Each structure stands twice: as C-alpha cells, then as structure tokens.
C-alpha cells in the first residue's frame, strides 16, 4: 500500500487521479479511501502536495482481484513548488506543475496506462468562484479535453457533518450555482457531480461511479504530447496557462496602477 513508481502500475489497475485547487481535499480523500495517512494533508492555503504521489489498494470485494491506484497531484498556483523554484510571483510554479503532470501522464500513456477516472475536488465552503478556483478549472478542462470529460466526477468537499438549516441551504445554493453555471459545460458533455462527505463510504461511492459507468480514456494532453508529438507549450493546456499568466499579469499591473492613484489622491486630499 506504499507509494510506488509509475513503472509498477499495471494496465489492469484502476487508476484514478485527483485534481483540484490547493486545500480542496485531494489528499484527505485518498487518506480516507485507503485508511492511511500516507498523503500529507495541509490545513492552510499553502499546498502540501509538491509532487505526484501514488498509492495502490485492493479493490474491495472484487472477484478479479484488481487494485485501485490513487494519484495525488499538485495544484496550480502551488506555493510549495514556488518556494523551491524561487519565483516570487508563482508563475514558474504553474509551469513546473504542468511539466510534472505532462511527464507523468505522457509516461503512463506510453506504458499503456489510461486513467479510469478523475476526481476534481472543490470546497463547498468557497463563497465565490473567482481567482485561483476559476483558473484551476479552466486549466483542468484544457488538460482533460472533451473526449475524456465523461470520466470526470466533479466532487464537492468540506460539507458540514451536522449543518444547521441555514448552513445546508447555503451549501446547496453554492452547489446549484456550480452546476448551473461553472460546471454546466462539463456536465453537458458527460461528467457527473457528487458530494464527498469525508467518510470512507462516501469516497468509495465515488470510485464505484467510475467502475459502473467509465472506461479508461486518454486525456487531451496525452494525445497531444504522444500521438501528435506537440511540445508542451503548444498543447491546449500549455496555451491556456500562457493566456492565464497574461491575464493575471495585466490585472496585477492595473491593480498596482490603481493603488498608486489612490495613494496620490489621499496625498492631494491631505495637502488641501
């Protein structure tokens, strides 16, 4: 059940990757599903996952004796990778995360290993869908591609175990907004949404969804890198990352300009 190398994954394994924003519960999901503490779990906005980690467990009650391999992935805007790369703005961090994913996915595809499913985690406690969560979602869509979207479960996490009526209503309203607006395109293309309640049973109910309705598929990034032999920066994910970087850079420059104007205006007010 320990962490192991990609070369030890069999084409017969059921390989499920977890992706999502920092702190959205990817590592906690794996620890709960495997009844281990092998994946470090962070409790702040600083990512605790700075490399791709895998763990194999037997598929419960399986007559074919198959195994499930969970793949824990780092998030974009990963501050742990940022620190190691020494990039104060975090841009190099995102490039490095994409390079890590591309290398792992490319090698796995060359080894005839395809993902049986991807769980994209999102905190139901987030009160708005903007900034990093929206950015992560956009990059995720470009990495997966339309053909593999049916193998995606969009899992909401951090549901309160004993919510008040008001808390439950607020969470359900947020869920409805995700379904009707931000996730609508993916849901229309065949992905599903489920609630992860933080329990062993809830985790495996999501895994069972893949077993019942999914077949292993290659991702768009794998097809582009291996079949079409595109360099990473020319893939949809690579180009999307560049687009996002330009938008963020432009926003930061504009925001800095506005802050300088506000300081100047306050100085004028004081002088008058």
Secondary structure, DSSP 8 states (H G I E B T S, - for coil): --B--GGG--TTSEEEEEEESTTSSHHHHHHHHHTS--S---SSSS-S--S-EEEEEE-TT-TT--EEEEEE---SS-HHHHHHHT-TTSHHHHHHHHHHHHHHHHHHHHTT--BSEEEEEEETT-S---THHHHHHHHHHHHH-GGGGGGEEEEEE---TT--HHHHHHHHHHHHHIIIIISHHHHHTT-EEEE--SSHHHHHHHHHHHHHH---B--HHHIIIIIS---GGGSHHHHHHHHHHHHHHHHHHHHHHHHHHHHHHHHHHHH-
